[in-house]
Amino acid sequence: MVKIEITLKDEQGKKLGQLPSKEIEIGSYHLDEIEKSVEKLRKEMLPELTRYLLEEGQRQFTEEKKKRVG
């Protein structure tokens, strides 16, 4: 099995967050098996990654709005 971790960083390299690691079964490491495993992982993690980024964007927007008002 292979363990994959995704860490989100800003432009300066500061860590913003990390998604839970996922393990994928690749089998015999043939190209077609690797592509299938990566595609499956993408389908599993993309919604989670999108949700995290949207929540972070909303949080930053709210903070900026509070600074302008206050």
N, C-alpha and C positions, 0 to 999 in steps of 0.2 A: 504494500500500500504506500501511497504517497500522501504526505500531509501538505496542504496549501494554506497559507495565511495571507490575508490582504490587510495592509496597513495604509491608512489614508494620511497624507501629509500635505501641508500648505506649501506655498512657493518658497518659503525659507527653510523647509525641511522639518518644521515643527509637527510633531505627531498630533493629528486631530482625533483619531480613533482607530479601532481595529475590529474587524469582523471576526466572529468565532471561526477558528480553523476548521477545515473540512478535510476528510480523508477520502481519497478516490482510489479505486482499484484499476490499475492499468493493465494487468495481465502480463503478456510477454513483451511489452514495449514495442510492438509494431506500430507504425505510423497511424494506421486506421484505428487501432484500439486507443491510442493516445488522443486522437481527434475526437472520438466518441466520448471518452471520459471528460475531456476538457469542455466539450459542448454541454454535457450533462451538468457539470459543475457551474458553467456559465448560467444555465437556466435556473439552477438552485440559488446562486448567489446574487445575480443581477437584481432581483426584486429587493433583496435585503440591502444591497449597496445603494440602490436608488432611494429607498426609504431613508437610509441614514443621511445621504446627501441632501435630500429635501428637508429633513428635520434640522440639519445643521444650517442650511440656508435660511430657514424660517427663524431660527434662534438668532442668527446674526442680524437679520432684517429687524426683528423685534428690538434687539439691543440698540441698533442705530436709531430706530424710531424713538425710543425712550430718551436717548441722548439729545435728540433734536427738541423734544417737547420739554424736557426737564432742564 
